[in-house]
């Protein structure tokens, strides 16, 4: 497996475009992703009860056929908490795309991100959808920019691998900077592959990969109304269709893990106001569930995140967050490391160098390791530091 360029347009048979239609002042705010043939599709959605209209419509469309030709995404307006009008607008967006590319509206997924509780300006979107179709091509970066809200950079990843002596490609784009919390999808992500695979296995792979990657990031503890992860597989690579969990499935799953992991890390790195990417590895656990629970708890701790921002080696906050996670472990067996520096052992502090610890915490990427000393299971979570700028950004988000 090797990394390649191209994001969602790297696999065969996909085109994308992004453009400005007037939802934002000047930046791209509408994206369209199209497969030249129907693609098997699967998705995961937010667990927030206030689920946005686009998610409801997409879920209904996938339930009807299980294949997609296109995904249309707008930023700057979430189309959430907008009642029946919001549903009608989301359906209209799919119908407009279907008319332009020649398919059924049920073959179009829709996603939105931005301010909650405001109706979509459908006149601008209708004109935009008509104008964006002629722009479809290999420009995945503009599409990735068009789905951004408070993100500071577009997030794209693509890989290439071999199955049945066929070259298979998998690409993805994501947005996420705030309202990121490890509970279901946690942001917007769109994945494409030219692999031939049956939909139930595609769905199983997405669920498992999400559990290890997108569900293991946190920026601020908020689960959005609009979170969605969606994958399309159009089969144009020409491999024998994957119908069982054999070697071919495992190769694909490892590629899916690679792409979702990299996108998840980019989201955590780009947390609102963040200056550092923080990786929390919990090892020596009795079960994977326990390791994940503890890693998430540490990633969600504002006290840990502010200590990282302040470059303060306050290992007690890390142990505290592990202790209230709900997972069982023996405190007197726990060791904690900042980078390679052991700062706690047997549940107590060590005589470590504060200067060395500060040097480690001053890096752009910080690794925390918690060894529970109880088993062979592990898990990794990602977060960012919590800074003054996070408050500034979110104190005036609507403006």
C-alpha positions in Angstrom: 0.0 0.0 0.0 1.3 3.4 -0.9 0.0 7.0 -0.5 -1.0 8.8 -3.6 -2.5 12.2 -4.5 -6.0 13.0 -5.6 -8.2 12.6 -2.5 -11.7 11.4 -3.5 -10.9 11.6 -7.2 -7.9 9.2 -7.0 -10.0 6.1 -7.5 -11.3 5.3 -11.1 -14.7 6.7 -12.1 -15.0 9.6 -9.6 -15.1 13.4 -10.3 -15.5 16.2 -7.9 -15.9 20.0 -7.9 -16.2 22.9 -5.5 -17.4 26.4 -6.0 -18.7 29.6 -4.2 -22.4 30.0 -4.5 -23.0 32.8 -1.9 -23.5 30.9 1.4 -20.1 32.3 2.5 -18.7 35.7 1.7 -16.0 34.6 -0.7 -14.8 31.0 -0.1 -16.1 27.8 -1.8 -19.3 26.6 -0.1 -20.7 23.9 -2.4 -19.1 20.6 -3.2 -20.3 17.8 -5.6 -18.9 14.3 -5.8 -20.1 12.0 -8.6 -19.4 8.4 -9.6 -19.8 7.5 -13.3 -21.6 4.4 -12.3 -23.8 3.4 -9.3 -21.6 2.6 -6.3 -22.4 0.4 -3.3 -22.6 2.8 -0.4 -22.7 2.8 3.4 -22.8 5.5 6.0 -22.7 6.2 9.7 -24.4 9.1 11.4 -24.4 11.2 14.5 -26.0 9.8 17.7 -27.3 13.3 18.5 -31.1 13.2 18.8 -31.3 16.6 17.0 -30.3 14.9 13.7 -30.0 17.4 10.8 -32.3 17.1 7.8 -29.6 16.0 5.3 -28.7 13.0 7.5 -32.4 11.9 7.6 -32.7 12.2 3.8 -29.5 10.4 3.1 -30.4 7.6 5.5 -33.7 7.1 3.8 -32.1 7.1 0.3 -29.6 4.5 1.2 -32.2 2.3 2.8 -34.1 2.3 -0.5 -31.4 1.1 -2.8 -28.0 0.9 -1.2 -26.2 2.5 -4.1 -25.3 6.1 -4.9 -24.2 8.1 -7.9 -23.5 11.4 -6.1 -23.1 13.3 -2.9 -23.8 17.0 -2.7 -22.5 19.0 0.3 -22.8 22.6 1.4 -21.0 24.5 4.1 -22.0 27.6 6.1 -25.5 26.3 6.9 -26.2 23.0 8.7 -29.9 22.7 7.7 -30.4 21.4 11.2 -33.4 22.1 13.5 -35.3 23.5 10.4 -38.4 21.3 10.6 -40.3 20.1 7.6 -38.8 22.8 5.4 -35.4 21.5 6.1 -36.3 18.0 5.0 -37.9 19.5 1.8 -34.8 21.5 1.1 -32.5 18.5 1.5 -34.7 16.4 -0.8 -34.7 19.2 -3.3 -30.9 19.4 -3.3 -30.8 15.6 -4.2 -33.5 16.1 -6.9 -31.6 19.0 -8.5 -28.4 17.0 -8.7 -30.2 13.9 -10.0 -31.7 16.0 -12.8 -28.3 17.4 -13.8 -26.4 14.1 -13.9 -29.2 11.8 -15.0 -30.1 9.5 -12.1 -32.8 9.0 -9.5 -32.8 11.4 -6.5 -32.5 8.3 -4.2 -29.1 7.8 -5.7 -27.9 11.1 -4.3 -26.7 11.7 -0.7 -26.8 15.1 0.8 -24.8 16.7 3.7 -24.6 20.1 5.2 -22.4 21.8 7.8 -22.5 25.2 9.4 -24.8 27.3 11.5 -27.8 25.5 13.1 -31.4 26.7 12.9 -31.3 28.7 9.7 -33.1 27.7 6.5 -31.1 27.1 3.4 -31.0 29.8 0.7 -32.4 27.4 -1.9 -32.2 29.9 -4.8 -28.5 30.2 -4.4 -28.1 26.4 -4.0 -30.3 25.6 -7.0 -28.3 27.9 -9.2 -25.0 26.6 -7.8 -25.9 22.9 -8.4 -26.7 23.7 -12.1 -23.4 25.6 -12.4 -21.1 23.2 -10.6 -21.8 20.1 -12.8 -19.8 21.4 -15.7 -16.9 21.9 -13.4 -16.7 18.2 -12.4 -13.2 16.9 -12.8 -10.1 15.9 -10.9 -10.1 19.0 -8.7 -10.6 17.2 -5.3 -8.9 20.0 -3.4 -11.5 22.6 -4.2 -14.2 20.2 -3.2 -12.4 19.5 0.1 -12.1 23.3 0.7 -15.8 23.8 -0.1 -16.9 21.6 2.9 -14.8 23.5 5.4 -16.2 25.6 8.2 -13.7 26.8 10.8 -11.1 24.4 9.4 -7.8 26.0 8.6 -6.8 23.6 5.8 -8.5 21.0 3.5 -8.1 17.4 4.6 -7.5 14.8 1.9 -5.9 11.3 1.9 -5.6 8.6 -0.8 -3.9 5.2 -1.1 -3.2 2.5 -3.7 -3.0 -1.2 -3.1 -3.3 -4.5 -5.0 -6.2 -7.1 -4.9 -6.4 -9.9 -7.5 -3.5 -8.4 -9.3 -5.6 -5.3 -9.8 -4.7 -1.8 -8.7 -7.3 -0.5 -6.3 -7.5 3.0 -5.0 -9.2 4.5 -1.9 -9.5 8.2 -1.3 -11.1 10.5 1.2 -11.8 14.0 2.3 -13.1 15.3 5.6 -14.0 18.4 7.5 -13.9 18.9 11.2 -12.4 21.5 13.6 -15.0 22.0 16.3 -18.0 20.0 17.7 -15.8 16.9 17.5 -16.3 14.2 20.1 -15.9 10.4 20.0 -19.4 9.3 19.5 -20.4 7.7 16.1 -19.1 9.7 13.2 -17.9 12.9 14.8 -17.6 15.1 11.6 -18.1 14.9 7.9 -16.0 12.4 5.9 -16.5 11.1 2.4 -14.6 8.1 1.1 -14.4 6.7 -2.4 -13.0 3.5 -3.8 -13.0 1.7 -7.1 -13.1 -1.7 -5.3 -15.8 -4.2 -6.1 -17.3 -5.3 -2.7 -20.7 -6.3 -1.5 -22.6 -3.7 0.4 -22.9 -5.6 3.8 -19.1 -6.1 3.9 -18.5 -2.5 2.9 -20.8 -1.4 5.8 -19.1 -3.8 8.2 -15.6 -2.4 7.3 -16.8 1.2 7.7 -18.2 0.5 11.1 -15.1 -1.2 12.3 -12.7 1.4 10.9 -14.8 4.2 12.4 -14.6 2.6 15.8 -10.8 2.6 15.7 -10.3 6.1 14.1 -13.1 8.6 13.8 -14.6 7.5 17.2 -11.2 8.0 18.8 -10.8 11.7 18.3 -12.0 14.7 20.4 -11.6 18.4 20.1 -14.2 19.9 22.5 -16.6 17.2 23.6 -19.5 18.3 21.4 -21.3 15.8 19.1 -22.7 17.7 16.2 -26.2 17.4 14.7 -24.6 16.8 11.2 -21.9 14.2 11.8 -21.6 11.7 8.9 -19.1 9.3 7.4 -20.0 7.9 4.0 -18.2 5.5 1.7 -18.8 4.6 -2.0 -17.4 1.6 -3.9 -18.1 1.6 -7.7 -16.2 -1.6 -8.7 -14.2 -0.1 -11.6 -10.9 -1.6 -10.4 -12.1 -4.8 -11.9 -11.3 -7.1 -9.0 -13.4 -10.2 -8.2 -16.3 -8.8 -6.0 -15.4 -9.3 -2.3 -18.2 -11.4 -0.8 -16.5 -12.9 2.2 -14.1 -11.8 4.9 -11.0 -13.4 3.4 -7.6 -12.1 2.4 -9.0 -9.5 -0.1 -11.3 -8.1 2.5 -8.5 -7.7 5.0 -6.3 -5.9 2.5 -9.1 -3.5 1.8 -9.8 -3.0 5.5 -6.2 -2.2 6.3 -6.3 0.5 3.5 -9.6 1.8 5.0 -8.0 2.0 8.4 -5.0 3.9 7.0 -7.2 6.5 5.2 -9.6 7.0 8.1 -6.8 7.2 10.7 -5.0 9.8 8.7 -8.2 11.9 8.2 -9.0 11.5 11.9 -5.5 12.8 12.9 -5.9 15.7 10.5 -9.2 16.7 12.2 -7.7 16.5 15.7 -4.6 18.5 14.5 -6.9 21.2 13.1 -9.0 21.6 16.2 -10.3 25.1 16.7 -7.5 27.2 18.1 -5.2 24.2 18.5 -1.4 24.4 18.5 -0.6 20.8 19.1 -1.8 17.3 18.0 -2.0 15.0 21.0 -1.9 11.2 20.7 -2.9 9.1 23.7 -1.9 5.5 23.6 -3.3 3.2 26.3 -1.6 -0.2 26.5 -1.5 -3.1 28.9 -5.2 -3.2 29.2 -7.3 -6.3 29.9 -9.7 -5.5 27.0 -9.8 -3.3 23.9 -13.0 -1.7 25.3 -11.3 -0.7 28.5 -8.3 0.7 26.6 -10.6 2.7 24.3 -12.7 4.0 27.2 -9.6 5.2 29.1 -8.0 6.8 26.0 -11.2 8.6 25.1 -11.5 9.9 28.7 -8.0 11.3 28.7 -8.6 12.8 25.2 -11.8 14.6 26.4 -10.2 16.0 29.6 -10.1 19.8 29.4 -7.6 19.8 32.3 -5.2 17.5 30.3 -5.7 19.6 27.2 -5.0 22.9 28.9 -1.9 21.4 30.6 -0.6 20.4 27.2 -1.2 23.9 26.0 0.7 25.3 29.0 3.5 22.8 28.5 2.9 21.6 32.1 3.8 18.0 32.8 0.9 17.5 35.1 0.7 13.7 34.9 -1.8 13.6 37.7 -4.5 15.0 35.4 -3.9 12.2 33.0 -4.3 9.6 35.8 -7.3 11.4 37.1 -9.0 11.3 33.7 -8.3 7.5 33.4 -9.7 7.0 36.9 -13.1 8.5 36.2 -13.4 6.9 32.8 -15.5 4.0 34.2 -13.0 1.3 33.2 -11.6 -0.9 35.9 -7.8 -1.0 36.5 -5.3 -1.1 39.3 -3.9 2.4 39.9 -0.7 1.1 41.6 0.3 -0.7 38.3 0.0 2.4 36.1 3.0 4.0 34.3 2.7 7.2 32.4 5.1 8.5 29.7 5.3 11.9 27.9 7.1 10.9 24.7 9.8 8.5 26.0 10.0 10.2 29.4 8.5 8.2 32.3 6.7 10.7 34.5 4.8 8.2 36.7 5.3 4.6 37.8 3.2 2.3 40.0 0.6 5.1 40.2 3.1 7.6 41.7 5.3 10.3 40.2 8.9 9.7 39.2 11.9 11.9 39.7 11.8 13.2 36.1 13.4 16.3 34.5 10.8 19.1 34.3 13.0 20.7 31.6 13.0 17.6 29.5 9.2 17.3 30.0 8.6 20.9 28.9 10.8 20.3 25.8 8.6 17.3 24.8 5.4 19.2 25.4 6.6 22.2 23.3 6.5 20.0 20.2 3.8 20.3 17.6 2.9 16.6 18.2 2.8 15.2 21.7 2.5 11.5 22.6 1.1 10.4 25.9 1.4 6.7 26.8 -0.5 5.1 29.7 0.6 1.5 30.5 -2.0 -0.2 32.8 0.3 -3.2 33.3 -2.7 -5.6 33.2 -3.0 -7.2 29.8 -2.2 -7.2 26.1 -4.9 -4.9 24.7 -4.4 -1.3 23.5 -6.1 1.6 21.9 -5.1 5.1 20.6 -7.0 8.3 20.7 -6.2 11.7 19.3 -7.0 15.2 20.5 -5.5 18.7 20.6 -4.6 21.3 23.2 -7.3 23.7 24.5 -6.3 27.3 23.9 -7.5 30.8 24.4 -8.3 31.0 20.7 -10.9 28.2 21.0 -13.0 30.5 23.2 -12.5 33.4 20.8 -13.6 31.3 17.8 -16.7 29.9 19.4 -17.8 33.1 21.2 -18.7 34.6 17.8 -19.3 31.6 15.5 -22.5 33.0 13.9 -20.8 36.2 12.9 
